[in-house]
Amino acid sequence: MSAAELKNKTPDQLREELANLKKEQFNLRFQAATGQLENTARMKAARREAARVKTILNQKAAEAAAE
């Protein structure tokens, strides 16, 4: 998901997206530990998407505090 798409979401939607990404990261780590993970690049992508969501959340919080 691109940053532009994330900026259009509400903070509640972003928190829900972050929770989903954290669950996905956990599942991917579990699959990697048991040797079942096929697409190892998905771990990096999920980590970056979570960071992107956190960045947008922080930006929205800063904007709200500035007002």
N, C-alpha and C positions, 0 to 999 in steps of 0.2 A: 504494500500500500504506500502510495507516495505521500510526501509531506503536505502537498496541496489538498489531498483528500482528507487527511487527518485534521487540517486546520478548520474544515467545515463541520467537524463533529463537536458535540458538546463535551464538557469535561467528564460527565458520567459515562458517555459512550466511550471516551478514551480510556477511562479506568477499566471498563469492561473489556476492551480490546487488550489492554495491558495484562489483565488477569488471564485472558485466553492465551496470550503469547507466553506467559510464565508457565502455564500448564503444558503448553507444547514443548517448551524448553525442557521441563522435567521429563516428559515422555521421551524426548529425543536422547537425553542423557541416560535414561534407563535403557533404551534400546542400544545405545552405544556400549554400555557396560556389559550387556548380555550378548553382544555380538550380532544383534539383529538389525542394526541400522544400515540401510543401503545408501541413502543419499546424505553423505556427511556434510555437504555444503549447506543443507537446510539448517544445521545448528548455527552456523554463522549468520545466515539470513534471519533466523528467528531472533537472535541476539541483537542484531542491528535494528530490526523492526521495533523491538521493545525499547531500545534506546531512542529511536525516532519518536515513539509515542511519549516517552518521558520528557523529551525536549519540548514537544508541543504543549504538554501539560504545564511544564514550568513557564513557558512563554505566556500561556493564558493566565496563569496565576500572577505573573508579574504585571500583566496588563490590568488585571482586576485590582491589584494593589495600588497601581499608579492612579487609578480613577478616584 
